[in-house]
Amino acid sequence: MSQDKTADLLSALKNAYAAGRRETCLPLSKFNFAIVKILIEEGYLDDVKKQKAKTGAGKEMVITLNKLRQMKDKRSCQIIKNIKRISKSSVRVYVSSRDLDEYNRRLGLAIISTPKGLMTTKQAKKKNFGGELICRVW
């Protein structure tokens, strides 16, 4: 685990998909939990549960990944092929609401941190918010 918990989350999701795993466990943080909730709403992940950590103190989140052959309902699901962390602790990337069109034209989705919380760039464009660009998922 590194100092950047968001980068740990994104690389753990990417590695779990590459390894063909069904679930992965990560330490719980409000910011990462909000990112996972957005990915569930957009159909990239199946479910998340909070539970007491098996080792050490605190809580962890158990993230259930999508598998096309295992989906029971007719909800659209997508497989994460790649995740890229855009804004890092060394270089912060901020975008205005006018610049969000560039990110909405591409495949996948981008997550942005706005004054009203985390949301996708499409939601931020509708509400006319700018903010820090967190990551891209495709």
C-alpha positions in Angstrom: 0.0 0.0 0.0 1.2 3.4 -0.9 0.4 6.9 0.4 -2.1 7.4 -2.5 -5.1 5.3 -1.5 -7.0 6.2 -4.7 -4.2 4.9 -6.9 -4.2 1.7 -4.8 -8.0 1.3 -5.4 -7.7 1.8 -9.1 -4.7 -0.5 -9.5 -6.4 -3.2 -7.3 -9.5 -3.0 -9.5 -7.5 -3.3 -12.7 -5.4 -6.2 -11.4 -8.5 -8.0 -10.1 -10.1 -7.9 -13.5 -6.9 -9.0 -15.2 -6.6 -12.0 -12.8 -10.2 -13.0 -13.3 -11.2 -12.5 -9.7 -14.8 -12.1 -8.6 -14.1 -10.0 -5.4 -11.4 -7.8 -4.0 -11.0 -6.3 -0.5 -9.6 -2.8 0.2 -9.4 -0.5 3.2 -12.4 1.8 3.5 -12.2 5.5 2.9 -15.0 7.9 2.1 -13.4 9.1 -1.1 -12.7 5.6 -2.4 -16.2 4.5 -1.4 -17.7 7.4 -3.4 -15.6 6.4 -6.5 -16.8 2.8 -6.2 -20.4 3.9 -5.9 -20.1 5.9 -9.1 -18.6 2.8 -10.9 -21.6 0.7 -9.6 -24.1 3.3 -10.9 -22.4 3.3 -14.3 -22.3 -0.5 -14.5 -18.6 -1.1 -14.2 -18.9 -2.9 -10.8 -21.6 -5.1 -9.4 -21.7 -4.4 -5.6 -19.8 -3.1 -2.6 -20.2 -4.0 1.1 -18.6 -2.6 4.2 -17.3 -5.0 6.8 -15.0 -5.1 9.8 -11.4 -5.7 8.7 -10.2 -9.3 9.1 -6.7 -8.2 10.0 -6.0 -5.1 12.0 -8.4 -2.4 13.1 -10.9 -0.4 11.0 -13.2 -1.4 8.2 -12.8 -2.6 4.7 -14.9 -2.7 1.6 -15.5 -5.9 -0.4 -16.0 -5.0 -4.0 -17.8 -7.4 -6.3 -16.7 -7.2 -10.0 -18.9 -7.6 -13.0 -18.7 -10.7 -15.1 -20.9 -10.8 -18.1 -21.8 -14.5 -17.8 -22.7 -14.1 -14.1 -25.1 -11.1 -14.4 -28.6 -12.1 -13.3 -30.6 -8.9 -14.1 -30.9 -7.1 -17.4 -28.8 -4.1 -16.2 -26.1 -3.0 -18.5 -22.7 -4.0 -17.3 -19.3 -3.2 -18.6 -15.9 -4.7 -18.0 -13.1 -2.4 -16.9 -10.3 -2.7 -19.4 -8.2 0.1 -18.1 -8.2 2.7 -15.4 -5.9 5.8 -15.4 -5.3 8.1 -12.5 -5.2 11.6 -14.0 -4.8 14.0 -11.0 -2.0 12.9 -8.8 -0.5 14.3 -5.6 2.4 15.7 -7.6 0.3 17.2 -10.4 -3.2 18.3 -9.9 -5.4 18.6 -13.0 -8.4 21.0 -12.9 -11.0 21.4 -15.6 -13.7 24.1 -16.0 -17.2 23.2 -17.0 -16.5 24.4 -20.5 -13.6 22.0 -20.9 -15.7 18.9 -19.9 -17.0 18.4 -23.5 -13.6 17.0 -24.4 -13.8 14.2 -21.8 -17.5 13.4 -22.6 -16.7 12.6 -26.3 -14.4 9.8 -25.5 -15.4 6.2 -24.6 -15.7 5.2 -21.0 -16.2 7.8 -18.3 -14.2 10.3 -16.2 -14.7 11.0 -12.6 -14.4 14.6 -11.3 -14.3 16.0 -7.8 -16.6 19.1 -7.6 -17.7 21.3 -4.8 -20.9 19.1 -4.6 -19.0 15.8 -4.3 -17.7 13.2 -6.8 -19.6 12.8 -10.1 -19.0 11.8 -13.7 -18.1 14.5 -16.1 -21.4 14.2 -17.9 -23.3 14.9 -14.6 -20.9 17.8 -13.9 -21.5 19.3 -17.3 -25.3 19.2 -16.8 -24.9 21.0 -13.4 -22.3 23.4 -14.8 -19.5 22.3 -12.3 -15.8 22.2 -12.8 -13.2 20.6 -10.5 -10.4 18.2 -10.1 -10.2 15.4 -12.7 -9.6 12.2 -10.7 -9.5 9.3 -13.1 -10.7 7.8 -16.4 -12.3 4.4 -16.8 -12.7 2.5 -20.1 
